[in-house]
Amino acid sequence: MLTLLSDKATRQGSLLDDPEARVRSARRMAALDAINRQFGRDTLRSGTSGTARRWGMRSENRSPRYTTRWDELPEVS
């Protein structure tokens, strides 16, 4: 799965690439990682990751499992 791996020094640049922004971003991520290592995971997170961590599968429209669940077999009267 991990193919075409290379180190940061051999990364291909772009005409639109901003090397200073890349350095600032790397420093910012290093600071965030250091704080999370010291105070515990997810102490600091980016704003795009949201605030609520509630996720649950919605199964209201799930089709019946006739072939795998005895209790969901239709009854004929």
C-alpha positions in Angstrom: 0.0 0.0 0.0 2.8 2.4 0.8 4.4 3.1 -2.5 6.4 6.0 -3.9 7.7 7.0 -0.4 10.4 9.6 -0.3 11.9 11.9 2.2 11.0 15.6 2.5 14.3 16.7 0.9 13.4 15.1 -2.4 9.8 16.4 -2.6 8.9 17.9 -6.0 8.1 21.6 -5.8 5.3 23.5 -7.5 5.2 27.0 -9.1 2.4 27.8 -6.6 4.3 26.4 -3.6 5.1 28.7 -0.8 8.2 27.4 1.1 7.7 29.8 4.0 4.1 28.7 4.5 5.3 25.1 4.5 7.9 25.9 7.2 5.3 27.7 9.3 2.9 24.9 8.9 5.5 22.3 10.0 6.4 24.4 13.1 2.7 24.8 13.9 2.1 21.0 13.7 5.2 20.3 15.7 4.0 22.6 18.5 0.5 21.1 18.4 2.0 17.6 18.6 4.3 18.6 21.5 1.3 20.0 23.5 -0.8 16.9 22.8 2.1 14.6 23.9 2.5 16.6 27.1 -1.1 17.0 28.1 -2.8 14.1 26.4 -4.3 13.2 23.1 -6.8 15.7 21.6 -6.0 18.5 24.1 -5.6 20.7 21.0 -7.3 20.0 17.7 -7.8 21.9 14.5 -11.1 23.8 14.2 -12.1 21.7 11.2 -12.3 18.5 13.3 -15.5 19.8 15.0 -16.4 19.9 18.7 -18.9 17.1 19.0 -17.6 13.5 18.9 -20.9 11.8 18.6 -21.3 9.4 15.8 -23.7 6.6 15.4 -24.9 4.5 12.6 -28.4 5.3 11.5 -30.3 2.2 10.8 -33.9 3.4 10.5 -34.1 2.5 6.8 -32.2 -0.7 7.0 -33.7 -3.6 5.1 -34.7 -6.7 7.1 -32.2 -9.5 7.5 -34.4 -12.5 6.5 -31.5 -14.8 5.7 -29.5 -14.2 8.9 -31.9 -13.4 11.7 -34.7 -15.9 12.8 -36.6 -13.2 14.6 -36.9 -11.1 11.4 -38.5 -13.8 9.4 -42.0 -12.8 8.1 -44.8 -14.8 9.7 -47.5 -16.3 7.6 -50.9 -16.8 9.2 
